[in-house]
Amino acid sequence: MSDEGGAAKKTDNGPVTHLCEHPSCQKWGGFGFAIGKAAPNWFCVVHRPAIWPPSKQA
């Protein structure tokens, strides 16, 4: 899986980091989920979805 253009570099020579996309969370988003060639969504261990894609609730 390649890194996307929207990811922020931690340092010039360091790894690319993804932050959790949950509102008000700034933890490392180590769990990336994508459908097909869509841009992935990144979540931390606390906010990662149990299933992906999230089921639509009525």
C-alpha distance matrix in Angstrom:
0.0 3.8 6.7 9.2 12.8 14.3 13.1 16.1 16.3 18.4 20.2 20.2 19.0 17.3 13.9 12.5 13.7 13.3 16.6 17.6 18.5 21.6 24.7 26.3 23.7 22.4 20.7 17.2 14.7 12.8 12.1 9.7 10.7 10.4 12.7 11.9 10.7 12.2 11.2 10.0 12.9 13.0 15.8 17.7 19.0 22.2 21.0 18.2 19.3 20.8 19.6 17.1 18.1 21.1 24.3 26.7 29.8 33.2
3.8 0.0 3.8 6.4 9.6 11.7 10.7 13.5 13.7 16.3 17.7 17.3 16.5 15.3 12.2 10.4 12.3 12.3 15.9 17.6 18.3 21.7 24.5 25.9 23.5 21.8 20.5 17.1 15.0 13.7 13.7 11.2 12.6 12.0 14.4 13.5 11.2 12.3 10.7 10.4 13.3 13.4 16.6 18.5 20.5 23.6 22.2 19.8 21.3 23.2 22.2 19.4 20.1 23.0 26.3 28.3 31.5 34.8
6.7 3.8 0.0 3.8 6.7 8.4 7.0 9.8 10.2 13.0 14.7 14.6 14.5 13.0 10.0 7.3 9.1 9.2 12.9 15.0 15.8 19.4 21.8 22.9 20.7 18.7 17.8 14.6 12.8 12.3 12.9 10.5 12.6 12.4 15.3 15.1 12.6 12.7 10.0 9.6 11.9 11.6 14.9 16.7 19.2 22.0 20.6 18.7 20.6 23.1 22.4 19.7 20.3 22.8 26.2 28.1 31.0 34.3
9.2 6.4 3.8 0.0 3.8 5.4 5.8 9.2 10.9 14.1 16.0 15.9 16.5 15.3 12.6 9.3 10.4 9.6 12.7 14.6 14.5 18.3 20.3 21.7 20.0 18.3 18.2 15.5 13.5 13.9 14.1 11.2 12.6 11.8 14.4 14.2 11.3 10.6 7.6 8.4 10.7 11.3 14.9 17.3 20.2 22.6 20.6 19.0 20.6 23.4 22.5 19.5 19.5 21.8 25.2 26.6 29.6 32.7
12.8 9.6 6.7 3.8 0.0 3.8 5.6 8.2 10.0 13.6 15.2 14.7 16.1 15.5 13.5 10.1 11.4 11.0 13.6 16.0 15.6 19.4 20.8 22.0 20.7 18.8 19.3 17.0 15.5 16.6 17.1 14.4 15.8 14.9 17.3 17.1 13.9 12.8 9.8 11.3 13.1 13.6 17.2 19.5 22.7 24.7 22.7 21.6 23.3 26.3 25.5 22.5 22.3 24.4 27.7 28.7 31.6 34.5
14.3 11.7 8.4 5.4 3.8 0.0 3.8 6.5 9.6 12.7 15.0 15.4 17.1 15.9 13.8 10.0 10.1 8.8 10.7 13.0 12.3 16.0 17.1 18.3 17.3 15.5 16.4 14.6 13.2 15.0 15.7 13.2 14.8 14.4 17.1 17.7 14.9 12.9 9.3 10.3 11.0 11.4 14.6 17.0 20.5 22.1 19.9 19.3 21.1 24.4 23.9 21.1 20.8 22.4 25.8 26.7 29.3 32.2
13.1 10.7 7.0 5.8 5.6 3.8 0.0 3.8 6.6 9.4 12.0 12.9 14.3 12.6 10.2 6.4 6.3 5.8 8.4 11.3 11.8 15.5 17.0 17.5 15.9 13.6 13.9 11.6 10.7 12.3 13.6 11.9 14.3 14.7 18.0 18.7 16.3 14.6 10.9 10.7 11.0 10.2 13.1 14.8 18.2 20.1 18.6 17.9 20.2 23.4 23.4 21.0 21.2 22.7 26.3 27.6 30.1 33.2
16.1 13.5 9.8 9.2 8.2 6.5 3.8 0.0 3.8 6.4 8.9 10.2 12.2 10.6 9.2 6.0 5.9 6.9 8.7 12.3 13.3 16.6 17.6 17.4 15.8 12.8 13.4 11.5 11.8 13.6 15.7 14.7 17.5 18.3 21.7 22.5 20.0 18.4 14.7 14.2 14.1 12.6 14.9 15.8 19.2 21.0 19.9 19.8 22.5 25.7 26.2 24.0 24.4 25.6 29.3 30.5 32.7 35.9
16.3 13.7 10.2 10.9 10.0 9.6 6.6 3.8 0.0 3.8 5.4 6.7 8.4 7.0 6.5 4.5 6.0 8.7 11.0 14.8 16.4 19.6 20.7 20.2 18.2 14.9 14.8 12.5 13.4 14.4 17.1 16.4 19.6 20.5 23.9 24.5 22.0 20.9 17.3 16.7 16.9 15.0 17.0 17.4 20.5 22.6 22.1 21.8 24.8 27.7 28.3 26.3 27.0 28.3 32.0 33.5 35.8 39.1
18.4 16.3 13.0 14.1 13.6 12.7 9.4 6.4 3.8 0.0 3.8 7.0 8.2 5.9 6.2 6.0 6.2 9.5 11.0 14.7 17.0 19.7 20.8 19.6 17.3 13.7 13.3 11.2 13.2 14.1 17.4 17.5 21.0 22.5 26.1 27.0 24.9 23.6 20.0 18.8 18.5 16.0 17.2 16.7 19.6 21.6 21.7 21.8 25.1 27.9 28.9 27.4 28.3 29.4 33.2 34.8 36.8 40.1
20.2 17.7 14.7 16.0 15.2 15.0 12.0 8.9 5.4 3.8 0.0 3.8 5.4 4.8 7.2 8.1 9.6 13.0 14.8 18.5 20.7 23.5 24.4 23.1 21.0 17.3 17.0 14.9 16.9 17.4 20.7 20.7 24.1 25.4 28.9 29.5 27.1 26.2 22.6 21.8 21.8 19.5 20.9 20.4 23.1 25.3 25.4 25.4 28.7 31.4 32.4 30.7 31.7 32.9 36.7 38.4 40.5 43.8
20.2 17.3 14.6 15.9 14.7 15.4 12.9 10.2 6.7 7.0 3.8 0.0 3.8 5.8 8.4 9.3 11.8 15.1 17.4 21.2 23.1 26.1 27.1 26.1 24.1 20.6 20.3 18.0 19.4 19.8 22.7 22.3 25.5 26.3 29.6 29.7 26.9 26.4 23.1 22.7 23.4 21.4 23.3 23.2 25.9 28.3 28.2 27.9 31.0 33.7 34.3 32.4 33.2 34.8 38.5 40.1 42.5 45.7
19.0 16.5 14.5 16.5 16.1 17.1 14.3 12.2 8.4 8.2 5.4 3.8 0.0 3.8 6.9 9.2 12.1 15.7 18.3 21.9 24.2 27.2 28.6 27.7 25.3 21.7 20.8 18.0 19.5 19.1 22.1 21.9 25.3 26.3 29.5 29.5 27.0 26.9 23.8 23.1 23.9 21.7 23.5 23.1 25.4 28.2 28.4 27.8 30.9 33.2 33.9 32.1 33.2 35.0 38.7 40.6 43.0 46.4
17.3 15.3 13.0 15.3 15.5 15.9 12.6 10.6 7.0 5.9 4.8 5.8 3.8 0.0 3.8 6.7 9.0 12.8 15.2 18.7 21.3 24.1 25.7 24.8 22.1 18.6 17.3 14.5 16.1 15.6 18.8 19.0 22.5 23.9 27.4 27.8 25.6 25.3 22.0 20.8 21.3 18.8 20.2 19.6 21.7 24.5 24.9 24.3 27.6 29.9 30.7 29.2 30.5 32.0 35.8 37.8 40.1 43.6
13.9 12.2 10.0 12.6 13.5 13.8 10.2 9.2 6.5 6.2 7.2 8.4 6.9 3.8 0.0 3.8 6.2 9.8 12.7 15.9 18.5 21.4 23.4 22.9 20.0 16.8 15.3 12.0 12.9 12.2 15.2 15.3 18.8 20.3 23.8 24.3 22.3 22.0 18.8 17.3 17.9 15.4 17.0 16.6 18.7 21.7 21.9 21.0 24.1 26.3 27.1 25.5 26.8 28.4 32.2 34.3 36.6 40.2
12.5 10.4 7.3 9.3 10.1 10.0 6.4 6.0 4.5 6.0 8.1 9.3 9.2 6.7 3.8 0.0 3.8 6.8 10.1 13.4 15.5 18.7 20.6 20.5 17.9 14.9 13.9 10.7 11.0 11.0 13.5 13.0 16.3 17.5 21.0 21.6 19.5 18.8 15.4 14.2 14.7 12.6 14.7 15.0 17.7 20.4 19.9 19.1 22.0 24.6 25.1 23.2 24.2 25.8 29.5 31.4 33.8 37.3
13.7 12.3 9.1 10.4 11.4 10.1 6.3 5.9 6.0 6.2 9.6 11.8 12.1 9.0 6.2 3.8 0.0 3.8 6.5 9.9 12.3 15.3 17.2 16.9 14.2 11.2 10.1 7.0 7.6 8.4 11.3 11.3 14.9 16.7 20.3 21.6 19.9 18.6 15.0 13.2 12.8 10.0 11.6 11.6 14.5 16.9 16.5 16.1 19.2 22.0 22.8 21.2 22.3 23.5 27.2 29.1 31.2 34.7
13.3 12.3 9.2 9.6 11.0 8.8 5.8 6.9 8.7 9.5 13.0 15.1 15.7 12.8 9.8 6.8 3.8 0.0 3.8 6.7 8.7 11.9 14.1 14.4 11.7 9.5 8.7 6.0 5.1 7.0 9.0 8.7 12.0 13.8 17.5 19.2 17.8 16.0 12.4 10.3 9.2 6.5 8.3 9.2 12.6 14.6 13.6 13.1 16.1 19.1 19.8 18.1 18.9 19.9 23.7 25.4 27.6 31.0
16.6 15.9 12.9 12.7 13.6 10.7 8.4 8.7 11.0 11.0 14.8 17.4 18.3 15.2 12.7 10.1 6.5 3.8 0.0 3.8 6.3 8.9 10.7 10.7 8.0 5.9 5.8 4.7 4.5 8.0 9.8 10.2 13.1 15.3 18.9 21.2 20.0 17.7 14.2 11.9 9.7 6.7 7.0 7.5 11.2 12.4 11.3 11.9 15.0 18.2 19.4 18.1 18.9 19.2 22.9 24.4 26.1 29.4
17.6 17.6 15.0 14.6 16.0 13.0 11.3 12.3 14.8 14.7 18.5 21.2 21.9 18.7 15.9 13.4 9.9 6.7 3.8 0.0 3.8 5.6 8.2 8.9 6.1 6.0 5.7 5.8 4.3 7.9 8.6 9.3 11.6 14.2 17.7 20.4 19.9 17.3 14.2 11.5 8.3 5.4 4.2 5.2 8.9 9.4 7.7 8.6 11.6 15.0 16.4 15.4 16.2 16.0 19.6 21.1 22.6 26.0
18.5 18.3 15.8 14.5 15.6 12.3 11.8 13.3 16.4 17.0 20.7 23.1 24.2 21.3 18.5 15.5 12.3 8.7 6.3 3.8 0.0 3.8 6.3 8.4 7.1 8.1 9.1 9.6 7.5 10.9 10.5 10.1 11.3 13.2 16.2 19.1 18.6 15.5 12.6 10.4 6.9 5.8 5.7 8.2 11.6 11.5 8.6 9.5 11.4 15.2 16.0 14.5 14.7 14.2 17.7 18.7 20.2 23.4
21.6 21.7 19.4 18.3 19.4 16.0 15.5 16.6 19.6 19.7 23.5 26.1 27.2 24.1 21.4 18.7 15.3 11.9 8.9 5.6 3.8 0.0 3.8 6.4 5.6 8.3 9.4 11.0 9.5 12.7 12.1 12.5 13.4 15.6 18.3 21.5 21.5 18.3 15.8 13.5 9.8 8.6 6.8 8.4 11.1 9.7 6.7 8.9 10.5 14.1 15.5 14.9 15.1 13.7 16.9 17.6 18.5 21.6
24.7 24.5 21.8 20.3 20.8 17.1 17.0 17.6 20.7 20.8 24.4 27.1 28.6 25.7 23.4 20.6 17.2 14.1 10.7 8.2 6.3 3.8 0.0 3.8 5.6 8.5 10.9 13.2 12.5 16.0 15.8 16.1 16.9 18.7 21.3 24.4 24.1 20.7 18.1 16.3 12.7 11.9 10.5 11.6 14.4 12.5 10.0 12.6 14.0 17.5 18.9 18.2 18.1 16.4 19.2 19.4 19.9 22.5
26.3 25.9 22.9 21.7 22.0 18.3 17.5 17.4 20.2 19.6 23.1 26.1 27.7 24.8 22.9 20.5 16.9 14.4 10.7 8.9 8.4 6.4 3.8 0.0 3.8 6.5 9.5 12.5 12.9 16.5 17.1 17.9 19.4 21.5 24.3 27.4 26.9 23.6 20.7 18.8 15.3 13.7 12.0 12.0 14.7 12.8 11.3 14.4 16.4 19.8 21.6 21.2 21.4 19.8 22.7 23.0 23.3 25.9
23.7 23.5 20.7 20.0 20.7 17.3 15.9 15.8 18.2 17.3 21.0 24.1 25.3 22.1 20.0 17.9 14.2 11.7 8.0 6.1 7.1 5.6 5.6 3.8 0.0 3.8 5.8 8.9 9.5 13.0 13.9 15.3 17.2 19.8 22.9 25.9 25.5 22.5 19.5 17.1 13.7 11.3 9.2 8.5 11.3 9.8 8.8 11.7 14.5 17.7 19.8 19.5 20.1 18.9 22.1 23.0 23.6 26.6
22.4 21.8 18.7 18.3 18.8 15.5 13.6 12.8 14.9 13.7 17.3 20.6 21.7 18.6 16.8 14.9 11.2 9.5 5.9 6.0 8.1 8.3 8.5 6.5 3.8 0.0 3.8 6.7 8.4 11.9 13.7 15.0 17.6 20.1 23.5 26.2 25.3 22.6 19.3 17.0 14.0 11.2 9.8 8.8 11.9 11.5 11.1 13.4 16.6 19.7 21.7 21.1 21.9 21.2 24.6 25.8 26.7 29.8
20.7 20.5 17.8 18.2 19.3 16.4 13.9 13.4 14.8 13.3 17.0 20.3 20.8 17.3 15.3 13.9 10.1 8.7 5.8 5.7 9.1 9.4 10.9 9.5 5.8 3.8 0.0 3.8 6.2 9.0 11.3 13.3 16.3 19.3 22.8 25.5 24.9 22.6 19.3 16.5 13.8 10.3 8.3 6.1 8.9 9.2 9.8 11.6 15.2 17.9 20.1 19.9 21.2 20.7 24.2 25.9 26.9 30.2
17.2 17.1 14.6 15.5 17.0 14.6 11.6 11.5 12.5 11.2 14.9 18.0 18.0 14.5 12.0 10.7 7.0 6.0 4.7 5.8 9.6 11.0 13.2 12.5 8.9 6.7 3.8 0.0 3.8 5.9 8.9 10.9 14.2 17.2 20.9 23.2 22.5 20.6 17.4 14.5 12.3 8.6 7.5 5.7 8.5 10.4 10.8 11.3 15.0 17.6 19.4 18.8 20.3 20.5 24.1 26.1 27.6 31.1
14.7 15.0 12.8 13.5 15.5 13.2 10.7 11.8 13.4 13.2 16.9 19.4 19.5 16.1 12.9 11.0 7.6 5.1 4.5 4.3 7.5 9.5 12.5 12.9 9.5 8.4 6.2 3.8 0.0 3.8 5.6 7.2 10.5 13.5 17.1 19.6 19.1 17.2 14.1 11.0 8.8 5.0 4.3 4.2 7.5 9.6 9.0 8.6 12.0 14.8 16.1 15.2 16.6 17.1 20.8 22.9 24.6 28.2
12.8 13.7 12.3 13.9 16.6 15.0 12.3 13.6 14.4 14.1 17.4 19.8 19.1 15.6 12.2 11.0 8.4 7.0 8.0 7.9 10.9 12.7 16.0 16.5 13.0 11.9 9.0 5.9 3.8 0.0 3.8 6.4 10.0 13.2 16.8 19.0 18.8 17.6 14.9 11.5 10.2 6.7 6.3 5.7 7.2 10.5 10.6 9.1 12.3 14.3 15.6 14.9 16.7 17.7 21.3 23.9 25.8 29.5
12.1 13.7 12.9 14.1 17.1 15.7 13.6 15.7 17.1 17.4 20.7 22.7 22.1 18.8 15.2 13.5 11.3 9.0 9.8 8.6 10.5 12.1 15.8 17.1 13.9 13.7 11.3 8.9 5.6 3.8 0.0 3.8 6.7 10.2 13.7 16.1 16.5 15.3 13.2 9.5 8.2 5.5 5.3 6.2 7.1 10.2 9.4 6.7 9.2 11.2 12.0 11.1 13.1 14.2 17.8 20.6 22.6 26.4
9.7 11.2 10.5 11.2 14.4 13.2 11.9 14.7 16.4 17.5 20.7 22.3 21.9 19.0 15.3 13.0 11.3 8.7 10.2 9.3 10.1 12.5 16.1 17.9 15.3 15.0 13.3 10.9 7.2 6.4 3.8 0.0 3.8 6.8 10.5 12.7 12.8 11.5 9.5 5.8 5.5 4.4 6.5 9.0 10.6 13.2 11.5 8.7 10.2 12.5 12.2 10.2 11.6 13.4 17.1 19.5 22.1 25.7
10.7 12.6 12.6 12.6 15.8 14.8 14.3 17.5 19.6 21.0 24.1 25.5 25.3 22.5 18.8 16.3 14.9 12.0 13.1 11.6 11.3 13.4 16.9 19.4 17.2 17.6 16.3 14.2 10.5 10.0 6.7 3.8 0.0 3.8 7.1 9.9 10.8 9.4 8.5 5.1 5.3 6.5 8.4 11.4 12.7 14.7 12.3 9.2 9.2 11.3 9.9 7.1 8.1 10.6 14.0 16.5 19.4 22.9
10.4 12.0 12.4 11.8 14.9 14.4 14.7 18.3 20.5 22.5 25.4 26.3 26.3 23.9 20.3 17.5 16.7 13.8 15.3 14.2 13.2 15.6 18.7 21.5 19.8 20.1 19.3 17.2 13.5 13.2 10.2 6.8 3.8 0.0 3.8 6.3 7.2 5.9 6.2 4.2 6.3 9.0 11.6 14.9 16.4 18.3 15.6 12.7 12.1 14.1 12.0 8.5 8.3 11.5 14.5 16.4 19.8 23.0
12.7 14.4 15.3 14.4 17.3 17.1 18.0 21.7 23.9 26.1 28.9 29.6 29.5 27.4 23.8 21.0 20.3 17.5 18.9 17.7 16.2 18.3 21.3 24.3 22.9 23.5 22.8 20.9 17.1 16.8 13.7 10.5 7.1 3.8 0.0 3.8 6.3 5.7 8.0 7.5 9.6 12.6 14.9 18.3 19.5 21.1 18.3 15.3 13.9 15.4 12.5 8.8 7.8 11.4 13.6 15.3 18.9 21.9
11.9 13.5 15.1 14.2 17.1 17.7 18.7 22.5 24.5 27.0 29.5 29.7 29.5 27.8 24.3 21.6 21.6 19.2 21.2 20.4 19.1 21.5 24.4 27.4 25.9 26.2 25.5 23.2 19.6 19.0 16.1 12.7 9.9 6.3 3.8 0.0 3.8 5.6 8.7 9.3 12.3 15.2 17.9 21.2 22.5 24.4 21.8 18.7 17.6 18.9 15.9 12.3 11.5 15.1 17.0 18.6 22.3 25.0
10.7 11.2 12.6 11.3 13.9 14.9 16.3 20.0 22.0 24.9 27.1 26.9 27.0 25.6 22.3 19.5 19.9 17.8 20.0 19.9 18.6 21.5 24.1 26.9 25.5 25.3 24.9 22.5 19.1 18.8 16.5 12.8 10.8 7.2 6.3 3.8 0.0 3.8 6.6 8.4 11.9 14.8 18.1 21.4 23.2 25.2 22.6 19.8 19.3 21.1 18.5 14.8 14.0 17.4 19.6 20.9 24.6 27.3
12.2 12.3 12.7 10.6 12.8 12.9 14.6 18.4 20.9 23.6 26.2 26.4 26.9 25.3 22.0 18.8 18.6 16.0 17.7 17.3 15.5 18.3 20.7 23.6 22.5 22.6 22.6 20.6 17.2 17.6 15.3 11.5 9.4 5.9 5.7 5.6 3.8 0.0 3.8 6.2 9.2 12.5 15.8 19.3 21.5 23.1 20.1 17.7 17.2 19.5 17.2 13.4 12.2 15.2 17.6 18.6 22.1 24.8
11.2 10.7 10.0 7.6 9.8 9.3 10.9 14.7 17.3 20.0 22.6 23.1 23.8 22.0 18.8 15.4 15.0 12.4 14.2 14.2 12.6 15.8 18.1 20.7 19.5 19.3 19.3 17.4 14.1 14.9 13.2 9.5 8.5 6.2 8.0 8.7 6.6 3.8 0.0 3.8 6.7 9.7 13.3 16.7 19.3 21.0 18.1 16.1 16.3 19.1 17.4 13.9 13.1 15.6 18.6 19.6 22.9 25.8
10.0 10.4 9.6 8.4 11.3 10.3 10.7 14.2 16.7 18.8 21.8 22.7 23.1 20.8 17.3 14.2 13.2 10.3 11.9 11.5 10.4 13.5 16.3 18.8 17.1 17.0 16.5 14.5 11.0 11.5 9.5 5.8 5.1 4.2 7.5 9.3 8.4 6.2 3.8 0.0 3.8 6.4 9.9 13.3 15.7 17.5 14.8 12.5 13.1 15.8 14.5 11.3 11.1 13.5 16.9 18.5 21.5 24.7
12.9 13.3 11.9 10.7 13.1 11.0 11.0 14.1 16.9 18.5 21.8 23.4 23.9 21.3 17.9 14.7 12.8 9.2 9.7 8.3 6.9 9.8 12.7 15.3 13.7 14.0 13.8 12.3 8.8 10.2 8.2 5.5 5.3 6.3 9.6 12.3 11.9 9.2 6.7 3.8 0.0 3.8 6.8 10.5 13.1 14.3 11.4 9.7 10.4 13.7 13.0 10.3 10.3 11.7 15.3 16.8 19.5 22.8
13.0 13.4 11.6 11.3 13.6 11.4 10.2 12.6 15.0 16.0 19.5 21.4 21.7 18.8 15.4 12.6 10.0 6.5 6.7 5.4 5.8 8.6 11.9 13.7 11.3 11.2 10.3 8.6 5.0 6.7 5.5 4.4 6.5 9.0 12.6 15.2 14.8 12.5 9.7 6.4 3.8 0.0 3.8 7.1 10.0 11.7 9.4 8.0 10.1 13.3 13.6 11.7 12.5 13.5 17.2 19.1 21.3 24.8
15.8 16.6 14.9 14.9 17.2 14.6 13.1 14.9 17.0 17.2 20.9 23.3 23.5 20.2 17.0 14.7 11.6 8.3 7.0 4.2 5.7 6.8 10.5 12.0 9.2 9.8 8.3 7.5 4.3 6.3 5.3 6.5 8.4 11.6 14.9 17.9 18.1 15.8 13.3 9.9 6.8 3.8 0.0 3.8 6.7 7.9 5.8 5.0 8.0 11.2 12.5 11.7 12.9 12.9 16.6 18.7 20.3 23.9
17.7 18.5 16.7 17.3 19.5 17.0 14.8 15.8 17.4 16.7 20.4 23.2 23.1 19.6 16.6 15.0 11.6 9.2 7.5 5.2 8.2 8.4 11.6 12.0 8.5 8.8 6.1 5.7 4.2 5.7 6.2 9.0 11.4 14.9 18.3 21.2 21.4 19.3 16.7 13.3 10.5 7.1 3.8 0.0 3.8 5.5 5.4 5.8 9.5 12.0 14.2 14.2 15.9 15.6 19.1 21.4 22.6 26.2
19.0 20.5 19.2 20.2 22.7 20.5 18.2 19.2 20.5 19.6 23.1 25.9 25.4 21.7 18.7 17.7 14.5 12.6 11.2 8.9 11.6 11.1 14.4 14.7 11.3 11.9 8.9 8.5 7.5 7.2 7.1 10.6 12.7 16.4 19.5 22.5 23.2 21.5 19.3 15.7 13.1 10.0 6.7 3.8 0.0 3.8 5.7 5.5 9.0 10.4 13.2 14.2 16.3 15.8 19.0 21.7 22.6 26.3
22.2 23.6 22.0 22.6 24.7 22.1 20.1 21.0 22.6 21.6 25.3 28.3 28.2 24.5 21.7 20.4 16.9 14.6 12.4 9.4 11.5 9.7 12.5 12.8 9.8 11.5 9.2 10.4 9.6 10.5 10.2 13.2 14.7 18.3 21.1 24.4 25.2 23.1 21.0 17.5 14.3 11.7 7.9 5.5 3.8 0.0 3.8 5.9 8.8 10.3 13.6 14.9 16.8 15.4 18.3 20.6 21.0 24.5
21.0 22.2 20.6 20.6 22.7 19.9 18.6 19.9 22.1 21.7 25.4 28.2 28.4 24.9 21.9 19.9 16.5 13.6 11.3 7.7 8.6 6.7 10.0 11.3 8.8 11.1 9.8 10.8 9.0 10.6 9.4 11.5 12.3 15.6 18.3 21.8 22.6 20.1 18.1 14.8 11.4 9.4 5.8 5.4 5.7 3.8 0.0 3.8 6.3 9.0 11.6 12.4 13.7 12.2 15.3 17.3 18.0 21.5
18.2 19.8 18.7 19.0 21.6 19.3 17.9 19.8 21.8 21.8 25.4 27.9 27.8 24.3 21.0 19.1 16.1 13.1 11.9 8.6 9.5 8.9 12.6 14.4 11.7 13.4 11.6 11.3 8.6 9.1 6.7 8.7 9.2 12.7 15.3 18.7 19.8 17.7 16.1 12.5 9.7 8.0 5.0 5.8 5.5 5.9 3.8 0.0 3.8 6.5 8.6 9.2 11.0 10.3 13.7 16.2 17.5 21.2
19.3 21.3 20.6 20.6 23.3 21.1 20.2 22.5 24.8 25.1 28.7 31.0 30.9 27.6 24.1 22.0 19.2 16.1 15.0 11.6 11.4 10.5 14.0 16.4 14.5 16.6 15.2 15.0 12.0 12.3 9.2 10.2 9.2 12.1 13.9 17.6 19.3 17.2 16.3 13.1 10.4 10.1 8.0 9.5 9.0 8.8 6.3 3.8 0.0 3.8 5.3 6.4 8.1 6.9 10.0 12.8 14.1 17.9
20.8 23.2 23.1 23.4 26.3 24.4 23.4 25.7 27.7 27.9 31.4 33.7 33.2 29.9 26.3 24.6 22.0 19.1 18.2 15.0 15.2 14.1 17.5 19.8 17.7 19.7 17.9 17.6 14.8 14.3 11.2 12.5 11.3 14.1 15.4 18.9 21.1 19.5 19.1 15.8 13.7 13.3 11.2 12.0 10.4 10.3 9.0 6.5 3.8 0.0 3.8 6.9 9.2 8.0 10.1 13.4 14.4 18.1
19.6 22.2 22.4 22.5 25.5 23.9 23.4 26.2 28.3 28.9 32.4 34.3 33.9 30.7 27.1 25.1 22.8 19.8 19.4 16.4 16.0 15.5 18.9 21.6 19.8 21.7 20.1 19.4 16.1 15.6 12.0 12.2 9.9 12.0 12.5 15.9 18.5 17.2 17.4 14.5 13.0 13.6 12.5 14.2 13.2 13.6 11.6 8.6 5.3 3.8 0.0 3.8 6.0 5.8 7.7 11.4 13.1 16.8
17.1 19.4 19.7 19.5 22.5 21.1 21.0 24.0 26.3 27.4 30.7 32.4 32.1 29.2 25.5 23.2 21.2 18.1 18.1 15.4 14.5 14.9 18.2 21.2 19.5 21.1 19.9 18.8 15.2 14.9 11.1 10.2 7.1 8.5 8.8 12.3 14.8 13.4 13.9 11.3 10.3 11.7 11.7 14.2 14.2 14.9 12.4 9.2 6.4 6.9 3.8 0.0 2.9 4.9 7.6 10.9 13.5 17.1
18.1 20.1 20.3 19.5 22.3 20.8 21.2 24.4 27.0 28.3 31.7 33.2 33.2 30.5 26.8 24.2 22.3 18.9 18.9 16.2 14.7 15.1 18.1 21.4 20.1 21.9 21.2 20.3 16.6 16.7 13.1 11.6 8.1 8.3 7.8 11.5 14.0 12.2 13.1 11.1 10.3 12.5 12.9 15.9 16.3 16.8 13.7 11.0 8.1 9.2 6.0 2.9 0.0 3.8 6.2 8.9 12.0 15.4
21.1 23.0 22.8 21.8 24.4 22.4 22.7 25.6 28.3 29.4 32.9 34.8 35.0 32.0 28.4 25.8 23.5 19.9 19.2 16.0 14.2 13.7 16.4 19.8 18.9 21.2 20.7 20.5 17.1 17.7 14.2 13.4 10.6 11.5 11.4 15.1 17.4 15.2 15.6 13.5 11.7 13.5 12.9 15.6 15.8 15.4 12.2 10.3 6.9 8.0 5.8 4.9 3.8 0.0 3.8 6.4 8.9 12.5
24.3 26.3 26.2 25.2 27.7 25.8 26.3 29.3 32.0 33.2 36.7 38.5 38.7 35.8 32.2 29.5 27.2 23.7 22.9 19.6 17.7 16.9 19.2 22.7 22.1 24.6 24.2 24.1 20.8 21.3 17.8 17.1 14.0 14.5 13.6 17.0 19.6 17.6 18.6 16.9 15.3 17.2 16.6 19.1 19.0 18.3 15.3 13.7 10.0 10.1 7.7 7.6 6.2 3.8 0.0 3.8 6.2 9.6
26.7 28.3 28.1 26.6 28.7 26.7 27.6 30.5 33.5 34.8 38.4 40.1 40.6 37.8 34.3 31.4 29.1 25.4 24.4 21.1 18.7 17.6 19.4 23.0 23.0 25.8 25.9 26.1 22.9 23.9 20.6 19.5 16.5 16.4 15.3 18.6 20.9 18.6 19.6 18.5 16.8 19.1 18.7 21.4 21.7 20.6 17.3 16.2 12.8 13.4 11.4 10.9 8.9 6.4 3.8 0.0 3.8 6.6
29.8 31.5 31.0 29.6 31.6 29.3 30.1 32.7 35.8 36.8 40.5 42.5 43.0 40.1 36.6 33.8 31.2 27.6 26.1 22.6 20.2 18.5 19.9 23.3 23.6 26.7 26.9 27.6 24.6 25.8 22.6 22.1 19.4 19.8 18.9 22.3 24.6 22.1 22.9 21.5 19.5 21.3 20.3 22.6 22.6 21.0 18.0 17.5 14.1 14.4 13.1 13.5 12.0 8.9 6.2 3.8 0.0 3.8
33.2 34.8 34.3 32.7 34.5 32.2 33.2 35.9 39.1 40.1 43.8 45.7 46.4 43.6 40.2 37.3 34.7 31.0 29.4 26.0 23.4 21.6 22.5 25.9 26.6 29.8 30.2 31.1 28.2 29.5 26.4 25.7 22.9 23.0 21.9 25.0 27.3 24.8 25.8 24.7 22.8 24.8 23.9 26.2 26.3 24.5 21.5 21.2 17.9 18.1 16.8 17.1 15.4 12.5 9.6 6.6 3.8 0.0
